[in-house]
Amino acid sequence: MLNCQLKKLVSGLAIAAIAATFCLPNSAIASDRPIRVIFDHDGAFEDYYAILTLALASQQKSPPVKLIGITTMAHGESYCNNSEGYPELKRELLGDFSPEAGSIDGLTQKVLAIAQYRDAKIYSGCDESATTIDVPNEADDFGQPVPGTEFTPVRVQLPFAGKPALEPCLFHQEFVSSPRDFVCWNEFNRTFRDETLRYILPQAQAALEQFQLREVDLIDPKKKAANYLATSICEAYKKDDPLTIATVGPVTNLARAYSYIEKNPRKYGCPKKIKLADLNSVISTIHMGGVLDENKADNFDVNGNYRLNEPFPVWTEGNIYYQDGEHVFGSHHLPFPGTNFENIQTGEHKKAFNSLNNAEVNFWIDAPAVDKVLNSGIPADVVPLNATNFARLQGFAQRIQDNPSQCNTAPAQYIKNVQFANSPAPGVFVFDTLFFWDTLTVASLWNDFLNFEDFADLEITTLTNGDPSTVTGQLPEAELFRRDIGNLFALGRVKNPVRLSLSVKPAAGDPDFKTTIQDFVFGLVCTSN
């Protein structure tokens, strides 16, 4: 039986009258239904702020959003338990914590406990696709083993394209912290992973103890992340129950889920002959990733030559590029400044190239997965660094500290302590100089924070450094975007309804948006019970 409900007066008396006359079902009144969300993250410090945002908003009296599940990434800034012997080799960082407690899944559970939220299970992306490779103990500048060197077997979490996609990542010296850390797909690099053990883990535990909160067992050991996503997508379609998937790291889990559905839709509850595009009436996605350099001169010189053909090109802001008025997602790389470029201009040079050093990491780390997701036919909103760079964290921890009575909550104290924890010098707080990247992304689901525009001319590239038989500098710029040494990119435009947000909508009197986003988060974390 339909349950008739009047619209709120602010929606207009005419709409209320129509709703009453025709007895509209709840599903027809969008504002009366919370947005169902699955959150996929890679374990960076601010990902946990986004988790708190979703969990706290889901518990409001009239919740605008409902967090129904969390999926974790296998290659991100946290780590998978037991991968390549890490963190067993980092006992000095773990202290009294177990490896399970400090893993991305364990940390996610602790943060949900800080918010006292029990309605979202955690599904791990760890070990859904892994392999063992032999990494040379000594290698040259191109990652080739030095003759006579020995090899160490390393257990690796695989990206969406699998083992063939690992090779270009072996040579990113900027991400190598030790000889055992050559494979940057493998849970990213240790410098960032160690942050989770040094700052996020102890502060999460401290908040639980300070407010005497019990950690609830929320990790589902039976179902992996991509499997859960595929099942949830098909269930939403079957029940005609809209579902949004928000990713704030590499989109590997979602790309795998799409692939699972394509290969065996009935296994996950979808009709036998369904296509991904058929899901677009029920499924939508939003992604924090990429960045667009709007200055064409950063990409091409006055003669129209692509600047990555130069020995030391002008670096763009990131990995969305212009090409003849089109916009291109991609991963283009030159080694660190000072690298002997002439020695790289050989048949081996392609192995040293993958993306600009300042390319946005989420879309760089697994570009084939981005290709899959944005070409799926399922609506996608993209929130690049262009927008998130307005959402500054500066001063937020101090604001919490200056309001002790109002902010005497576990979520607020956790954020404050994390913000102040990473302090390499007196008065210097690293995290406090950064941004609400992921919080802005998820908050935009029910707040008018972002200006979106259609980008139907997007193309996704992955390893576009030239034809296997051609030196990069010999390719015309028009072809540079269209060649792929790994055969990971099929030519074609994104046919998705893709929207990109390059700017934000600050509240009145807040020209830089900083106050707008901080007021929003403050209202959640400092007024929660």
N, C-alpha and C positions, 0 to 999 in steps of 0.2 A: 504494500500500500504506500502511495506516495505521501511524503510528508511536506505539506505546504509551509513555506516560510517567506515572510515579507523581507524585502531588502531593507537595509538600514536607511534611515531618513536621508543620510548624506548621499545616497545613491540616486535620490530623486523619487518623488511621490508617484510619478508615472510608472516607473519600473516596479515599484512596490505593488501598484494596482494590477499590473500585468501578472506579476508573480502570484498574487492572490486569486485572480480570475481564472488563470489556466492551471493553477496548482502545480507549478514547476517542481521537478525533483531537486534534491539537494545538489546533484551533480551539475545542474544547469546554472547554479549560482556559485561561480568560481570562488568568490571571496569567502564563502562559508566552508570551504574545504581546504585543509592544509595541503601544501605541496609535499608529496611523498618523495623523499630523497635517499639515494644511496651515495655515500661519500667515499671516494677513492683517493688515497694519499700516499706520499712517499717518505713521511717521517721527519721532514724538516721542522725546526722549532715552531714556526708559525702555523704549520698544519694543525697543530694541537689547539691553537687559538680558534681556528675554524671549527674544529670538533666541538669545543665548548660553546661556540656561537650557535651551532645547529642543535646541540643537546639542550641548551638553556631555552632557546626559542621554542623547541618542541614541547616544553613543559609549561608554557604560558597558559593562562586561562582559556584564551581563544588562540591556539597556536597557529601561526601563519605557515608553519612548515612541520613536517613529521619525519625525523631521521629514522629510517627503518633498518639500515644496515651500513657497515663500514667494511671496505675492502682495502687491503694494504699492499704496497708495491714491494716486489722482490729486489729491485735495484733503485735505491733512493738514498736518503741521508741517514736512515736507521739501518739496522742489519737484520738478516735472517739468522736464527739460531743454528749453530753448527756449520755454517757455510765457511769453507776454506780455513777451518780451524779458528775462526774469529767469532766471538770475542774471547775464546779461551786463552788466546795469546795476550789479552788486554786485562788481566786480572787487576792490575793497578788502577784501572778506570772503573771496573765493576765494583770493587770493594766488597761489601757484604751482599750485593745483589747477585741473583742467579742470572745466567745467560737468558733464560726465558723471560725473566722480569724486565730485562733491559732491551729485549728485541722490539721491533716495530709493533708487533702484536701485543706484547706485554705492556709497552708504554701507552698504546691506544686504550687498553683496558683501564689503566690507572687514571687516565684523563677522563674517561667516561665516568669513573667512580668519583672523581672530583666534582663532576656535574651532577652526581647522583642520578645517572640516567641508565636505565636497564632495558630499554625497548629496542636496542640495536645490537645485534650479534656482530662479531668480528670474524671476517673470512680472510685468510692469509693468502697472499700471492706468492709466498715463499715456497719453493720446491714444486711449483706447478710445472715448470719446465727448467730442468737443470742438467748439467753435464760435467764431465771432468776433462780438463785439457792440461797439456804439459807446457808449462811456462819456463823458458830458459832462465837459468840463474844469472847468466851474463848475456847481454844482447847489444847489438850495434844500434846506431841512430834510427834504423828502420825496424827494429825489433827482431832482426834475424839473429839466431843464436851464434855466439862466438864459437868457432871450431874448438871442439874438445870440452865445451861446457856441459854441465849436467842440467837436468830438467827437474822441476818440481810439479807434481800433480796438484792442480787447483780445482776445487769444486766451484762451478760457475752457475749463477742464475742467468738464464737466457732471456734475451729480448724477444720481441714478437717475431722477427725474421729468423730466429734460431741461430744455430752455430755459425752459419756463413756470415752473419752480421757482426761477429765478434772481431774479426781481423782488423778492420780500421781502428777499432778502439784500443788495440794493443799498443798503439804508438803515440798516444796522447800523453807526452811526457809531463804536461802541466798538471795531470791528475795523478801522477805516480808519487806516492809517499814512501814506498819501500819496494824492494824487488818482488815481494809477494803480492803487490797491489797493481800489477800491470793492467788487469782487466777492469776497466772502469764501468763496464756493465754490472759488474759484480757488487751490487749494493753501493754504487758510487765509490767515493774514495775515503780513505780512513780519516783524513783531516776533518771532514764533515761528519762522518759516522761517530767519531770520538766525541763530538759536541753533544750527541744524545746521551752518552754515558756521563759526561762531565757536568752537564747543566740540566738537561731535561729530566733525566731519570731521578736524580736525588731531589730535585724541587717538586716533582710530582709526588714522590713518597712523603716528603716533608709536609705537603699540603694535606695529604690523607691523614697523617699522624696528628697534625695540629688541630684538625677539625674532627678527629676521631671518626673518620669515615671508613666503612668496610669496603674492601675491593671485591666486586662481584665477578664470578666466573662467566665471561661473555665470549670467550674465544671458541669458535666452533671447530672442533678437530676433524670433523667428517667431510667438510665441503670446502674446496678451494675457492679463491676469489672469482676467477673467471667463470667457474661452474655456477657459483651463486648468482653472478650477474646475468648469465644466460637464462637460468631458471626464473629469476625475478622478472626479466624482460618478457619472457613468454607468458608468465602468469599474469602480468599486467595487461598484456594484449588480450589474453583469453577472457579476463574479467572486465575489460574496457576500463581499467583503473589507471589513470595517468601516472607516470613515473619519470622522475628526473634523475639523471646520473651526473654527479659533479666530480670532475677529476681535477686535482691540483698538483699532479706530478706527471710522469710519463703515462701515456694512455695504454700501456701494454695490456693491462687486465681487460679493459673494455674491448680492445681490438681482438684479443683472444676470444672473448665472449661472442662477439659478432661472428668470428670464424667458426666457433662451435655450432652456433645456430644455423649457419649456412650449410655446414657439413651434415648435420643430423638434427633438424628442427624438432622432430617428434620426441627425441630423447629429453629435450628441455621443456616440452609442453607446448610447442608451437605447431601450427598446422603443417602438414607434410611438405607442401609446395610453396611455403611462404618465402618471400624475399625480404631482405632487410628493410628496403624502402617501404614495405607494407606496414611496418611497425610505426611509421612516422606520425600516425594520428594519436598514438598513446605515449610513445617514448620520446623524450627530449634530453639533450645533454648540454652541459656547460663546462668549459675547460679553461683553466689558468695556464697560459702558455704562449710562447712566441713574443715577438716585438717587431713593430714596423718602423723602419727608418724612412721618414717621409721626404728626406732630402735625396733626390735622385742623383745628385752629384757625388754622394757617398758611394754609389754603386757603379756609376759610369763616368768616364772622363769626358773632356770636351769633344773628343773624337768618337764618342760612342763605344769605346772599348771597355769591357767589363774590368773593374778595378782589381779583381782577384788575379788577373793576369800579371799585375805588377809585382815586383819582388817584395815590396812592402806597401800593400794597398791601404787606402783610407778605410779604416774599420767602420763598418756600419753599426747601428745600435743593436742589431740582433739578426734574427734569421727569417724575417719576412722582407722580401726584396721587390723592387720595381723591375719590370721588364716590359718596355714599350707600353706603359700605361697599365700593365697588369700587375697583380700582386702575387708574390711567390713565397710560399713557406719553403725553407730549405735548411741544409746543414753544410756550410762551406767553411773550410778551415785552412789556416796557415799556422805553423808552429810559432812559438814565442819569439818576440823581437830578438835579434841577435843570432838567430839560427842561420847557418850558411845556406842561403837560398840556392846558390849555384849547385851545390852538392845534391839538392833535392830535385832539381830539374833533370831527372833521369827517368828510366822506366819504372823506378821504384817510388817516384815522388808521390804517386797516388795514395800510397800506404800511409803517408804522413799527413794527409789532408782529410778532414771530415767536416769541420765547422769552424767558423770564426771563434776565437777564444772567448768573445763576449756574447756569443749566441745564447739566447734564453735556453736554459738547461732542459726544461720539461719537453720541449719539442725537439731539442737536439738529441737527447739521449736515446730516443727510439722513434726516429722520423718515419720508418715504415709503419709503425702503429698509428701515427698521426694520419698517414696516407689512408690507411684502412678506415679509420673512424670518420674522417671528413669526406670520404667518398662513399659512405655507406648508404646515403639517402635519408638518414635520420637527422632531424634538425640539430644544429650545433651552434652554440654561442661561444665565442672565443674572447677571453679577457686577457689581452697581452700586457706586457710591462708598461706600455703607453698609458694605460688607465691606472694600473696598480701603483705606479710611481707617485700618484697623487695621494695615496692612502698611507701617510707617514705614521710611523710609530713614535717618533721623537717626543719625549716628555710624557708619554702615557703612563709609564711606571711611576714617575714622580707624582702625577695627578692622583693615582691610586693611593700612594703613600701619604699624600696631603689630605686625604679624606678617610681617615681610619675608621670612623664609626659607620659610614655608609658602605665602605668597601671591606668590611670584616667578613668576607666570604671566601670559601676555598678557591673558587675560580679566580677571583681578583688577586688574592695573595699569591697564587701560583704564577699568574702572568707577571705580577710585579717582581717576584723573586727571580724568574727566568730572565726578565729584562735586565736585572742588575747583576746576574751571575757571571756573565761573560765579560769580565772587566780586566783587560790586560794591563791597565795602568790606572792610578787613582783618578776617579772622575770620568773615566772613559768606559762606556758601556756599548759593546759592539752591537748587540741586538737592538738597542734603542735607536740606532742610526738607520734601521731598516724599515720595512713596510708591511702593511696588512695585505699581502698579496692574495692569500687564499681566503681570508675572512671577507674581504671585499667581494670576491667571486661568489661565495655562497650567500652572503647577505643580499646581493643583488637579485636573488631569486624572489624576494618579497619586499624589496625596497627599490625605489626609483633612483638608483645611484649612478647608472651608466647610460651613456649615449651609444646605442648600437646602430650599425649601418650594415647593409647587405654587401657582401663581398663574393658575388657569384663568379668572379674571375680568378679565384685563388687556384694556384697549383701547388702541389707538394713535391719537393725533391728530397732526395736522401743523400746520395754520395756523388754529387754532380761535379766531378773534377776532371772529366774528360773521357774520351773513348779509350779503351784499354791499350790501343796501339798508337795513341796520340798524346803528345805532351800538352799540358793544359794551355800553354801560351799559343799553341797553334790553332786552337778552336775559336771560331767567331763567338762573340758574346751571346748571340741569339741561340746558339747551339749548346752553350755551356750549361744552361738550365735543363736541357733536354737529353743529356747523356747520363748514364748511370753505370758505374763500373761493377756494381753488384747485381744488376738486373732487378732491382727492387722497386723500380718505379715505371709503371706503364703510362705512356703519354696520354694526356686527357685532362680536361677541366674538372674541377670539383662541381658536381651537379647538385650538391646538397643545398638546402637553404641555410648557408653559413652566414652568421652575423659576427662582426668584429667591433669591439668597443675600443676606441682610441682616446676617449675623454670621459670625464665624470660630471656629475650634477651636484655641485655643492649647495648647501642650504643658504638661505639669505644671510648676508653678512659674513660669509665664509668663502672668500674668493679662491683659496687653495685647497679646499675639501678636507683638510686635516682635521678640523674641528668636527665636521659632519660625521666622518667615520669613527672618530674617537668618542663622540657623544653616543653614538649607537652602541658601540661595544661596552662603554662605561655603563650604560643603562641596563645591559644584560648581566654583566659580571658583578656589578656592585649593588644590585637590588635582588639577586637571587637568594633563595633560602638555602 
